[in-house]
Amino acid sequence: MIVVDTSVWIDYFANRASKETELLEQLTGDSEIILGDLVLVEVLQGLKDGPHLKLVQAVLSPLSVKSLCGPEIAPIAAANYRKLRQNGITIRGAIDVIIATWCIENGAMLLHNDRDFAMMEKVIGLTSWRG
């Protein structure tokens, strides 16, 4: 089970080549790609109405969408945020901590291109997928 972060989707849909977009393209039916509801919001909010939005929605619509935050994940994510702060790490967005916490709690790996997640690997045990 692999969650693909917003950072990778944005590069993918903008046709920006990176190691992470190449890894995304390599994912096949052998790997279950999870689309987090919060990731979906982040990806779609940056698009204008029109053909590109329709294309993005068509690509994402077959993916399994999971709710990343709820009464079980919220307190754990808050505790992870505090732990990161205690270690001198300030994450730029609470959503990233929620995504990481959901991955940890559900045994999923995260495909990302974001320095905040790299710091979470060391402190709270996030596992990133590198192919």
Secondary structure by P-SEA (a helix, b strand, c coil): cbbbcaaaaaaaaaccccaaaaaaaaccccbbbbbbaaaaaaaaaaccccaaaaaaaaaaccccccccccccaaaaaaaaaaaaaaaccccccaaaaaaaaaaaaabbbbbcccaaaaaaaaccbbbbbcc
